[in-house]
Amino acid sequence: GTPECTHLLASQKVFEKELGACGSDGDCVLETMTKRSFALRDIEEHQQAPLEAAALQRFAGGAIFQNPGHKSAPLLQRIQRGMDIYPLPHMALPNGNTLVWGFQPHNATVQSLVVVNHQGAVQLLGAVDGIYLGLPKDKTLPELDANARITLFVRDPQALAQNLPALRAWAAASILGFNVDCGGADAARCRAAEAIPVPILAYRLSCPQKVPGKALVNRCPLPLPAVSGNVSPGLFWQ
């Protein structure tokens, strides 16, 4: 499991040992359980994703997005649909930002991601479709959905250049199911996942509109910047 899971299991064993040592001493039992309660609360706070609903709503605003083959819908609604789990997985990126992601319950191929900076301000949103477990462990050829794509939304185009290497690594991790060790036995599978061409589209949210109130972001596509960076999919191992 992950380092967090290993730490949690180890601390639980210590707690059980200390509790057993209390025997029938009620004060000792109460003190030990209180100590464990505070420790679990600290762990929960550490696992909580640094993403506030208000910050997400401010960034998405009233933007409307039309996914190919679907009716147009509020962007915020689509992002929330792909993050309907708790706690949300998140990982610190090499550039100091944090990537938060999730998926739709019972339909993990519908995913969303959000990049926030160290102050919790949203930098980028992403709607991800059809890539999760696109390279199953017993397969050598990818099995991505026909509509597989990652759609990114920014207000500052610089956010694309700053985060694109990590987002591509995250996509490879999603294709592998977030459970591979890229530095060990799964290195070849990681390289194979990184080589799978996943369509990535980008749009600018601060998009001038022809009709007031109709903030259709599809009218403002952005080119993907040429970036370099070596972020391993193993960073997102869960």
C-alpha positions, 0 to 999 in steps of 0.5 A, a space after each residue: 500500500 501507500 506510505 500513508 496506509 503503511 503508517 496508519 496500520 503501524 500506528 494502529 498496532 501501537 495503539 492496540 498494544 498500548 490499549 492491551 497494556 492498560 488492562 482493567 485500568 479505566 483511566 489508562 484506557 480513557 487516556 489511550 483512546 483519547 490520544 488515538 482519537 486526536 491522532 486519527 483527527 490529525 491523519 484525517 486533516 492531513 488527508 483532506 484535499 486543499 480544495 474549497 467549494 467556494 474557490 472551485 465555484 469562483 474559478 468555474 463561474 458561469 461557464 458552459 461547456 459542450 462536450 462533443 456528442 453531448 448537450 451543453 452544461 455548466 462546467 462546474 456541474 461537470 467538474 463536481 460530477 467527476 469528484 463525488 468521492 471522499 476523501 479526494 485523492 491529492 498530490 503535491 506537484 514538483 512545481 509547488 502546486 497540488 493536484 486534486 482529483 476524483 471520479 464519479 461513483 460507479 463510473 470511474 471513467 468520468 473523472 475530474 481534476 483541479 490544480 490549486 496553488 499553495 494558497 488554495 487558489 484554483 489554477 486549472 480545471 480538467 474534465 477527464 473521460 474514458 481513460 481510467 484503467 485503459 491499460 489493464 494489468 493483463 493487457 499489452 494494448 490500450 483499451 481507452 474509450 472511443 471518446 477518451 479525452 482530457 479537457 482543461 480549463 484555465 483563466 491564465 494560459 500560463 497555467 497550462 505550461 506550468 502544469 502540463 507535464 504533471 497532468 500528462 503523468 497523471 493521465 498515465 497513472 489513471 490509465 494504469 489505475 493509480 496502483 503501479 510502482 514505476 520505479 520497480 517492477 512496473 517500469 515497463 508498463 509505466 513507459 507504455 502508458 506514457 506513450 499512449 496518445 490521449 487527446 488533450 484540449 484546452 479552453 480559456 474561461 475568460 472568453 469574450 461572448 457574443 451573447 451576454 450570459 452565454 459563456 460557452 467556453 468552446 469558443 475560446 480554445 487554446 493551443 497546448 504549449 510545448 513543454 518539457 518535464 520529467 514527472 513520473 506517473 508513479 508520483 500518483 500511486 494510491 
